[in-house]
Amino acid sequence: MQTKNNKAMNKNVGKTDKVVRIILGLAIGAAGIYFKQWWGLIGAVLLLTALINWCPLYVPFKLNTFKKS
């Protein structure tokens, strides 16, 4: 359960960021499958972060592209 003080899993991926991550994730994942390379997993990471609207790399840099409506 998340409290207001727990900022560990607050959304930090915005709408445009999410669309870019999905497009790149699909492209990199497809290329990884086509070329049978492990780096296709990077595409899976991009898709996962887009789906949950949270990027762990944004946290230490205090980045946030998510805008509350």
Phi, psi and omega in degrees: 000139184256137176253170180296330182279344181273105183263007186297322184240023175294147180299135177222011178246117182277181186296310180295317178302319181295316180297316179298317179297320180294314181297311179295321179299316178294317181294313181292320178297316179295319178296320178297320178291316181299314182271000180054052181242151180291335184292354171297340176295333176300323177298322178294322178295316178299318178296318180298313181294328177291320182290325181263359178058033181214129178241120182295334179288339178286332187299306183294336180265001180055039177270148179202115176257001180278127178245124177288139181267000000 
